[in-house]
Amino acid sequence: MAILVVTPRRFLDERGWFSETYNTRKWSTLLGEVSFVQDNESYSRQVGTVRGLHYQRPPFAQAKVVRCMRGSILDVAVDLRAGSPTYGQAVSFELSASGGQQIFIPIGFAHGFITLEPDTEIAYKVSQYYTPDHEFGLKWDDPDLAINWPTPPTGAHLSPKDLLLGGFKDFVSPFVYDGVPMALTVMPDNII
């Protein structure tokens, strides 16, 4: 399944706007049988806050739909599917509250982001419950991944847990390539 960027419709009037950010019937036309069981939110005070690169191992692997409710982020997904022609490569996309975009990240990808504005809030849906025993991650700035993070001059801000994540060189993938090449597909506006 591809990584999809979707921009839900916004209905504007003199008061502002309204947007339906998720509708199972509409999203299932894009995603098929993926269903979501948990909603999460995060708030980051500082520019340069990095969260990730995270994933859960099977049988609790998670697909995600991520959106920015305030501020902006550079959202990153890394292909972890063994046998994939893009194994270990990353794609990124800027999500902002003003733009209203959402990104779908399928199972088999590590996910992370860096905040581009202070006081940034993110909401995301996941297809499997959080399971601490299956939670893993990769070092955000691993040179083997070569991700171009827009780090501010003051440096990145990470949790103590994320500072301890291992490198890609030692990673053994629990994910298998499904035959769908990694691609970042930006869907036409108002498809949802």
C-alpha positions as CSV (number, residue, x, y, z in Angstrom):
1,M,0.0,0.0,0.0
2,A,1.3,3.4,-0.9
3,I,2.0,6.4,1.4
4,L,-0.9,8.8,0.7
5,V,-1.3,12.5,1.3
6,V,-5.0,13.5,1.5
7,T,-6.4,17.0,1.9
8,P,-10.0,16.9,3.2
9,R,-12.4,19.5,2.0
10,R,-12.9,22.7,4.0
11,F,-16.2,24.5,3.9
12,L,-15.5,28.2,4.3
13,D,-17.8,31.0,5.6
14,E,-17.4,34.3,7.4
15,R,-16.8,32.4,10.7
16,G,-13.9,30.3,9.4
17,W,-14.1,26.7,8.1
18,F,-15.4,23.2,8.8
19,S,-13.7,20.0,7.7
20,E,-14.7,16.3,8.0
21,T,-11.2,14.9,8.9
22,Y,-12.2,11.2,8.9
23,N,-15.1,9.1,7.5
24,T,-14.7,5.3,7.4
25,R,-16.7,4.9,4.2
26,K,-14.7,7.5,2.4
27,W,-11.3,6.4,3.7
28,S,-12.1,2.7,2.9
29,T,-12.3,3.6,-0.8
30,L,-8.6,4.6,-0.5
31,L,-7.3,2.1,2.1
32,G,-9.5,-1.0,1.7
33,E,-9.8,-3.1,4.9
34,V,-7.6,-0.9,7.2
35,S,-9.5,0.1,10.3
36,F,-8.4,2.3,13.1
37,V,-8.7,1.5,16.8
38,Q,-7.0,4.3,18.7
39,D,-6.5,8.1,18.3
40,N,-3.4,9.8,19.7
41,E,-2.3,13.4,20.1
42,S,1.0,15.0,20.8
43,Y,2.0,18.6,21.7
44,S,5.5,19.9,21.3
45,R,6.6,23.3,22.7
46,Q,9.8,23.9,20.8
47,V,10.8,24.1,17.2
48,G,13.0,21.1,16.4
49,T,11.2,18.6,18.6
50,V,11.8,15.2,17.1
51,R,9.5,12.2,17.8
52,G,10.6,9.0,16.2
53,L,11.5,7.0,14.3
54,H,8.9,4.6,15.8
55,Y,7.2,1.4,14.7
56,Q,5.5,-1.6,16.4
57,R,6.5,-5.1,15.5
58,P,3.9,-7.7,14.3
59,P,1.4,-8.8,15.3
60,F,0.8,-5.3,16.7
61,A,2.2,-3.4,13.7
62,Q,0.4,-0.1,13.1
63,A,-0.8,1.8,10.0
64,K,-1.3,5.5,10.8
65,V,-3.1,8.6,9.5
66,V,-1.4,11.7,10.8
67,R,-2.5,15.3,10.7
68,C,-1.3,18.6,12.2
69,M,-3.8,20.5,14.2
70,R,-1.6,23.5,15.1
71,G,1.8,24.6,13.7
72,S,3.6,22.5,11.2
73,I,5.9,19.4,11.0
74,L,8.1,17.6,8.5
75,D,6.6,14.1,8.6
76,V,9.0,11.2,7.7
77,A,8.4,7.5,6.8
78,V,11.2,5.0,6.4
79,D,10.6,1.7,4.4
80,L,11.4,-1.2,6.7
81,R,10.0,-4.0,4.5
82,A,12.7,-6.7,3.8
83,G,13.1,-7.2,0.1
84,S,11.7,-3.8,-0.9
85,P,13.7,-2.0,-3.6
86,T,13.5,1.1,-1.3
87,Y,14.4,-0.7,1.9
88,G,15.9,1.9,4.3
89,Q,14.9,4.9,2.2
90,A,12.8,7.7,3.5
91,V,10.1,10.0,2.2
92,S,8.9,13.2,3.8
93,F,6.1,15.6,3.5
94,E,5.3,18.9,5.3
95,L,2.0,18.8,7.2
96,S,0.6,22.0,8.5
97,A,-2.6,23.1,10.4
98,S,-3.2,25.8,7.7
99,G,-2.9,23.3,4.8
100,G,-5.1,20.6,6.4
101,Q,-3.2,17.7,4.8
102,Q,-3.2,14.2,6.3
103,I,-0.7,11.4,5.6
104,F,-1.4,7.7,5.6
105,I,1.6,5.5,6.5
106,P,1.0,1.8,6.0
107,I,2.4,-1.1,8.1
108,G,6.1,-1.7,7.4
109,F,7.3,1.8,7.8
110,A,9.0,3.6,10.7
111,H,7.4,7.0,11.4
112,G,8.7,10.2,12.9
113,F,8.5,14.0,12.6
114,I,10.2,17.2,13.5
115,T,8.3,20.4,14.5
116,L,8.8,23.4,12.3
117,E,6.9,25.8,14.6
118,P,6.6,26.3,18.3
119,D,3.4,24.9,20.1
120,T,2.7,22.3,17.4
121,E,0.0,19.7,17.9
122,I,-0.4,16.5,16.0
123,A,-3.3,14.0,16.0
124,Y,-3.0,10.5,14.5
125,K,-5.1,7.4,14.1
126,V,-3.5,3.9,14.5
127,S,-4.7,0.6,13.3
128,Q,-3.5,-1.4,16.3
129,Y,-3.4,-0.6,20.0
130,Y,-0.3,0.7,21.6
131,T,1.7,-2.3,22.9
132,P,4.8,-1.4,24.9
133,D,6.4,-4.8,24.4
134,H,6.2,-4.4,20.6
135,E,7.3,-0.8,20.4
136,F,10.6,-0.2,18.7
137,G,12.4,2.5,16.8
138,L,15.5,3.7,14.9
139,K,17.8,6.5,15.6
140,W,16.4,9.7,14.0
141,D,19.7,11.0,12.6
142,D,21.3,7.6,11.6
143,P,23.7,8.4,8.7
144,D,22.7,5.1,7.0
145,L,19.2,6.5,6.6
146,A,20.4,9.9,5.3
147,I,17.3,11.8,6.3
148,N,17.5,15.6,5.7
149,W,16.0,16.9,8.9
150,P,15.5,20.7,9.0
151,T,17.1,21.0,12.5
152,P,17.3,24.5,14.0
153,P,20.6,26.1,15.0
154,T,19.7,25.2,18.7
155,G,19.6,21.5,17.8
156,A,17.0,18.9,18.0
157,H,14.9,18.1,21.1
158,L,14.3,14.4,21.8
159,S,13.0,12.3,24.7
160,P,15.5,10.3,26.7
161,K,13.9,7.1,25.2
162,D,14.4,8.3,21.6
163,L,18.0,9.2,22.3
164,L,18.7,5.5,23.1
165,L,17.2,4.1,19.8
166,G,19.5,1.8,17.7
167,G,20.9,2.3,14.3
168,F,19.7,0.9,11.0
169,K,22.8,-1.1,10.4
170,D,21.9,-3.5,13.2
171,F,18.2,-3.6,12.3
172,V,16.6,-6.9,11.4
173,S,13.2,-6.4,9.8
174,P,10.1,-8.2,10.9
175,F,8.3,-6.8,7.8
176,V,8.1,-8.4,4.4
177,Y,7.9,-6.5,1.1
178,D,4.3,-6.7,-0.2
179,G,5.2,-6.0,-3.8
180,V,4.0,-2.4,-3.7
181,P,6.9,0.0,-4.2
182,M,7.3,2.9,-1.7
183,A,5.8,6.0,-3.2
184,L,4.5,9.2,-1.8
185,T,1.2,9.8,-3.6
186,V,-0.5,13.2,-3.2
187,M,-4.2,12.6,-3.9
188,P,-6.2,15.3,-5.7
189,D,-7.8,17.9,-3.4
190,N,-11.2,17.1,-2.1
191,I,-11.1,13.4,-2.8
192,I,-12.2,12.9,0.8
